[in-house]
Amino acid sequence: MWRVWIACVVIVLVTTGAGAVVWRLAGRQAARTRRVGRTIAASLWLVGSSAAGLGVYLSWHLVMGQPEPSVREPRAGMRIERDVRTTPRRIVLHAVKIPMREIASIEVTPPEETDEGLRVRATKAVEAAAALDGDVVINGSFFFPFWSEHPLSYGPHVDDLVQVVGATVGRGVRYGIDEAGWPAFSVTMGASGVQAEFIAPDASSYAALSGRRWLVCGGEQADVPETEPYPRTALGLDAAREHLWLVVVDGKQPRYSEGMTLDELSRWLVERGVADAIELDGGGSSVLALRKGGAVALASRPCHTSIPGRERPVANHLAVRLWRR
């Protein structure tokens, strides 16, 4: 983020100075040349103003501190928590614990048929919530292609077709590139209601996502590699399969949240009674959106292309729809 902020300052200085020079030189030319020169100068100042606005925005986030921790229970057995810590570093974690009996449906973004097979179109969480009629939404699968060079050069953009990695099911349609050894979360829906389990998806699966690794398995911390603090997304169940856990850790924002290591996240999950959990896509992809007062809005603060609060378009999402009362 500091690099982007410094780049904004440089752009402001260069464009402001160059615009002033061009404007002054244009004033000495014939009318037509003067108009062209002043148009160029105005364009330079417009670029400088945009960079200044971005610089002010980033400056605010560079000094803004952490939010207050919070817990709310919007319905019986459901818990929405924001865990805020200052040690071993600044961390902001968002967790949603949902009783399975309160879940009307669990949806995963369905694919579409393309010339290259089944693909999905990159989208953002709030738009995914609308498409899937979700009340609680997190990002899902790992995917490609993806690149991020600077705030103006990144991909995918919204509606770009991308390939999902890991066995995935959206509304009964299976897609994604299978990865050996990746654990999967599978959902079935029938007369007995919504059932979820960590098993490979089959013909009965209505929705499914694959994670890169176990974070918790059988109530114990999984053997995870040493990692740097990073934004994270996790999906879990308790031992009785009575509660679904959706967890997102904000990161890449030193004054707000730097993220968690895999070991720290898996330990946090075990302490909360999560029996099994997998790691979904993280980094700038990590995002949580919640419905409150009829509208869905971001509850976490993602960081994409080093810009705090900027959301990355991702391949797919997992959306939980609660029984409406």
Secondary structure by P-SEA (a helix, b strand, c coil): caaaaaaaaaaaaaaaaaaaaaaaaaaaccaaaaaaaaaaaaaaaaaaaaaaaaaaaaaaaacccccccccccccccbbbbbbbbccccbbbbbbbbbccccccccccbbbbbccccbbbbbbcaaaaaaaacccbbbbbccccccccccccccccccccbbbbccbbbccccccccccccbbbbbbbbcccccccccccccccccccccccccccccccccccccccccccccccccccccbbbbbbbbcccccccccccaaaaaaaaaaacccbbbbcccccccbbbbbcccbbbbcbbbbccccccccccccbbbbbbcccc
